[in-house]
Every structure is written in structure tokens, then in C-alpha cells.
Amino acid sequence: MLDQITPASVDLATVTFPAEFIPGARNAVTTCLRIQPDEKVTLITDERCLTIAASLAAQLQQIGCTWNAFVLESLAPRPLVDLPAAILADMESSQVSIFAVEVQPNELHSRMQMTDVVNRRRMRHAHMVNITPEIMTQGMRADFLAIDRLSQAVLDKVRAATYVRATTPAGTDIYAQLNPDYRWFKTSGIISTEKWGNLPGGECFTAPGEVNGVFVVDGVVGDYLCARYGILRDTPLTINIEANRITRVSSSNKELEKDFWAYTHTDENSDRVGEFAIGTNIGVDHVIGNILQDEKFPGIHIAFGDPYGAHTGAPWKSSTHIDVVGLEFSIWLGNAEGHEEQIMQDGDFLIDA
């Protein structure tokens, strides 16, 4: 099959990259993905992320594994309608895949095609959506082994909880009832066949049973709206949630308000809370206006739309998924015996991992 595949025409070995990328690239390839010399890797990138992909390719070359690289623009027009067949075919014989791409509007379907293969074949997959030089020299340099220890401590506690409540100084006040039939996962940056993960990693997530309250987004919103609106500290977006559905949004930035409302009303479940997550990347100390790193910022983020049902067990779907991030969370976990434990105060974990 491999001899029938034509990787993109760009030779990553000829692409120069800053030396500052090397620690983050090494972290991705050796610490997070633990790629072995006898494995095969599918590396997917685009023209905007060529230098980052080249730094990853250099690490693959050092390991001595087999790898094929694909540059999207060499295979199909953007925004993608479908993931190119050559990439999907190459993934069928790989144990590992890396997706380092700056995404464009309406490309979620193509990414879902990719992760469908990852899930079916139980591949180790690094999802580096909208990776930037800033992230390569910040979040990707984190101590992912320490983040994994903290994430496991958080995971043990949330799996025993029946609800989560949280507040922020900006006005967030939410209560999330957890569904015992929905699974919690950690994506700490240490990627396994159990669940593919974003890089940089650092979160524990589930699909909630039911969320009610107010979520004030003074961090960032996700998908392509993140690049459009950046950090929202000065123009926060307030989201009212009842029975897991958005009932009202408001912001002094009316364009943001309109765009977010439109995105979350794409299909019948686009306004439904599909993900409830706690960021655990203690190597990140501020938001930067990029959802890939900012959703790992210590605190809570939720997402409206698809609940990643193949992993969480939630039985419904959506064609959209958009994260929202707040700042300076205080978080409490409650259980069936009526005991409540605070695990975060004003953005700082109270857990000793």
C-alpha cells in the first residue's frame, strides 16, 4: 500500500526551523508519544506549520522510525471538505499519527474522519491543532510527567464525585451534575492507545450529566473564533445555561456574541454542553489567545457540541464542538455521602500530587 501513496511534495528535511523548537519537539516525540524505532508514523501538516513539522520530523529521523509526511495544501484545496485519501490510507499502516495544522473554518468534519481512523485502530495520536511557535516554546516544554501525576490525582477524585461546582471572580457560577454512565479521561500529554490527546496536554474531561448556571468566558472561545477574537478579559462573553442548553449569551462585543450564537446553533445539539473539563497543565501560567494551549490552563473549560461519545459514552452527537475557557476558578467536588472537597482556589490547585 505504501508504494501507492504520494506524500506531499515538500521535503521536511530541507525545511529549517529554530533551535528553540527542539525541546518541545523532543517532548512530543519521545516523552508524550514514546515513538519506537520499529514503528511507523503519519505526520500531517500544512504550509503555516511547516517549521514546526520539520522540528518534529527531525526527531523522528533521530529515532530511526519509518514516517511519511503530508502537507495538506499539496493534496487538496483549503478549507478541507474531506481528509485526503492518501493520508487516510497511510494511517491504516501506522501506529502513531501527528496532526500539526492551522485549521480553517468548517474543517471539523475532516478532522473527525481522521480521529475515526485513530479510534478504530487504537493509534497513539497527537492533535496539535493551531500549534504555534509560541506554544512550542511554552506549553510544549512543560514537565508532562509531573502534569500526568497531577492529572491522575484529579482523575481519581472526579471519578468518585457526583457533582462539580465552580465560581470565578468574573461571575461564573456553575453546577455540573455528573452522570455515572459517562467516563472521565485524562489527556495529560502522555498519549496512549486508550485516548488520543492534544499537545500540549493537560486536562481531565467527561461529558456532564447536566450543567446549570452562568459561565463567564474571560479567557478564550475555541475553534476559529479563537483567532478572530483572542483573549476576552476586556470583553467577556456571558453564557447562561439551563438543563445543559444555552439559553442566552451576552457580551459588549456584539460581533462575538452573534458569531458564538450562530456557531452554537448549527445543529440540534450545538448548544448542548458536551464536554466538562479541568485543565491541569501547571506549566502554563497565563492564557495566550490560542485554544490548543489555553484549554489546558488550570481551571475549568466546557465545550458545547459533540461529547466525544466514543470515549465518554454519551449517546448523542453534534457536527460542532467549541470550547470556552474562564480564569481564576475555585472548584469543589461533591459525592453521594454529602462530602464536599475544594480542589482549587483562585486558579491554584489544592491537590498534592
N, C-alpha and C positions, 0 to 999 in steps of 0.2 A: 504493500500500500504506500509506503513512504516514497518510493521512486515515482509515484504518480502525483505527488504533491509538489507544488511550486511555491516555496516560501517567498515572501515579499522580496523585492529586488535589492533593498538596502542591506549592505553587509555591516552588521553592527560592530564587527571587529575593526572597521575603518572609522567609526564614529568616536571622536574624542569626548571625554567627559571630565568634569572637575574632580580632583583627588578627594575633595570633601565628601563626595558621594560614596566613597569606598566603604567606610564603616557601616553605613546604612544598608548598602547592597550586600555586604558580607552578613549582616544581621539577618536579612531576608532569606538568603540562600542557605546559610549554614545553621543559624540558631532557630529561625522560625519554620522553615520548610525541611531542614535536615536532609537535603538532597544528597544522594549517594552516587558514586561513580558508575554503578551499573544501572542507573535509572535513566528515563527519557523525560524531557521537559518540553512543553509547548509554551513559548514566550510570545505574548500578544502585545503589541504597542501601536502607537500612531506617530505622526510626524511631530506633534508637540512634545512628546515624551521620549524622543529618540535617545537623548543623552542619558536619561535615567535607565532606559532599557539597555543601553550599551554598558553601563556600570554593572547591571545585573548579569549580562551576557559574559562579561569578563570574569565574574565569579564562577559562573557555570563552566567556563573554559578551564579555570584553575582546578575545579573538582574533577574534570575529565569525563563528565556525563555526556550523553547524546542530547542535543537540543536543536529545535527548529524555531526560528523567529519569524513573525509575520507582522507587517506594517499595514494597518487597515486600509489606508488610502491607496495602497498598491493593489488592493483586491476588490474594493467596492467603493461607490460614492458615499459620502457622509451627508446627513446622518444615516446610519445604517438602518435598513429595513429588516434584514436578517444577518446573522453572523455568517461570514463567507464559508462556503462548504469546505474549502481547503483546510481551514482552521478546525472545523468540527471533525473532519476526517483525521487530522493529525492528533487530536486529543484522544481518539479512540485507542491509540497505542502508547499513550503517555501515562506515567504515574503522577506527574506534577504539572500544573499549569500556573502561569503568572499573567495577570491582566493589568498592564501599566498603561493606561489610556486616559486622555482628557475627553470625557463624554460630551455628547451633544444632545439637545432636546429630542425626545421621542425615540431614544435608543434602548430603553429599558427592555423591550421585547428581545432584542438581540443578546443582551446580557443574560436574560432568563434562559435563552437557548443554550448558552454556554454553561450556565450553572446546572441546567438539567443534565448535561453530559457528566459534569463533575459529580453530581449527586448519584447518578445511576452507576457510575464506575468507581465511586468512592475514592476520588482523586484528592490529593492534597493541593489546594488551590489558594493562591494569594491574590486577593482582589484589591488592586492598588488604583482604584478609580480616582481620577483627578489628582494623582500624585504630582508633587511639585518639588523643585529644588529646595524650597524652604522646609518641606516635610522630610526630605531625605537627610537634611542636616539637623532636624529637631526630633520629631516623633520616631523616626526610624532608627535613631541612635539610642533609644531607651533600653533599659535593662529588662528585656522581656521575660527573663526567668523570675525576676522579682515581681513583675506585673502578673505573671502566671500564678505565683504563690498568693498574692492578694486576691486575684480573681477567683481562685479556688476557695478561699476563705469566705468571700462574698457569696459564691455559688452555694456553699454548704448552708449558709444562713437563709438565703432567699428560697431555697428548695423546702425548707421547713416552715416558711411563713405562709400565712393565709391572706395577708394584705400588706400593702406598702402605702404609707402616706408621706407626703413631702411638701415643703414650703421653700420659698426664696424671698429675699428682701424686695424683689421686683413685684411680688404679688402672686406668684404661683402658690396654689393650694389645691393639691390633688389627692385623691384616694383611689387606689387601684386594688380591686378585689381580684385575687389570683384564682385561676382555675386549676385544680389538681390534675386534670387530664392533659394540660398543656406543659410541655417540657421546657426547662431552663437550660441554656447553654452558656458556656464561656467561649469567647474568642479573644484570647489573651495575647495573641501574636504567635503562640506556639501552635502551629497548624497540624491537624491530624486528619485521618480519613473520616472521622466522625462528623466533622463540620468544617466546611471551607471557611476562611476568615479574611477579613480586611487587614491590610497592612498600611500604616501601623495598627497593631491590635490593641485591645484593652477594653473589654466590656463583657457583661453578663446580660443575657436578654431572654425574653419569653414573649408569647402572645398573652395579653392580660385577659382575665375573665371579663371584668367591666371597670372602666375608668370614669370617674366623675370629678368635676371641679373646674379649676381655671389653670391654664398653663401659659405663663408669660415667656415668650421667646425673646430673651435679651442676648442670646448667643448668636446662633445662625439657623437658617432653614436649609433644607437639603436639596438634592438633585441640582438641576441647572439654575434654580433660583438662588443658590448659594453664591455663585459667581456674579449674579446680577445685583444682589443686594448686600452682600458682605455681612459684617458684624452689625447686629441690630441693637446694640446697647443704647444708642440715642433715639432710635425709632422702633421700640419693641412691638412685637405682634402678640396680642392677647387672644387666646383661643378658649372659648367656653365649650365644655364637653359634658354631655349628659348621656348616660347609658351607652358609653363608648362612641358616641357620634358627635361631630362638630355641630354646634347649634348657632354659633356666632363667632366672627373674627373681627378685630378692630386694630387699627394702627394709624398713627399720624401720617404714615406713608401710604397713601391710598392706592398707589400702583402695586405695592407689595400686597396690600390687603386684597385687591382684585385678582392678582396673579395667583396668590395662595388659595383663594376661594375657588378659582377656576380649576386649579390643579387637583384639589381635593374633592371636586365634583365631576371627575372624568367618568367614573362608572359608579355602580350602586354601592360599592364598598370603599371608594376612595376617601370618604370622610370618616371611616371607621378606624379606631386605634388598633393597629395590627401588631405593633411591637412596643414593648416596655423594657427599657434597658438602663443599666447602671454603668457608667463609664469608669474604667479602672486604670487608665494609663497615667500613672503617677510621674511619668517622665515629661508630661505636658503640663505647663503651669499657666497657660492663657490660651484663649481662642484666637485663631488666626484668619478666620473667614474662609475656611476650607472644611467641608463636612467630613471628608475622609479622616482627618485628624481630630476635628473638633468634637465629633460624636464620642470620641474616646476620653474626652476631658472629664475628670472626676465629677460626678453628679448624675442627673437623670436626663435621658432623652427618650422621647417617644416618637413613633412613626405612624402616620396614617396611610392605610392601604394594605398591601399584601402582607400576611402574617408569617411568611416563610413556613407554610404548613407542613412541608416535607420534613421539617426539623421539629417545629414546635408542637405539631399535632392539631393545630387549628384547622377546622374543616372547610373554611371559606377562602376565596381568592379575590385578588384585585389586579388590574393591569398597571397600577401605580403604587409607589412607595416613597414617601417623603418624610425625612427625619426633621425634628425640631429640637434645639438644644437651649437649655437655660443655664444660669450661672448661680453659684453660691448656694447650693442646695443643703438643706437639712433633711435627713431621711430617717424614718422609723419603720421597723418591721414588726408586724404583729402575728400571733399564732392563735390556734384554736383554743388554747388554755387561757387566753386573755392576757398573756405576757407581751409587752412591747419593748423593743430594744432599739436604741438610737445607734445608727452606724455611720452617720456623717453629720458634721456641724459646720455650716457656712462653707461648704466645699472641701472640708478636710475629713478624711476617713478617721473613724474612731476604732477601727479594727486593727489589731496587731497580727500581721501575717508572718 
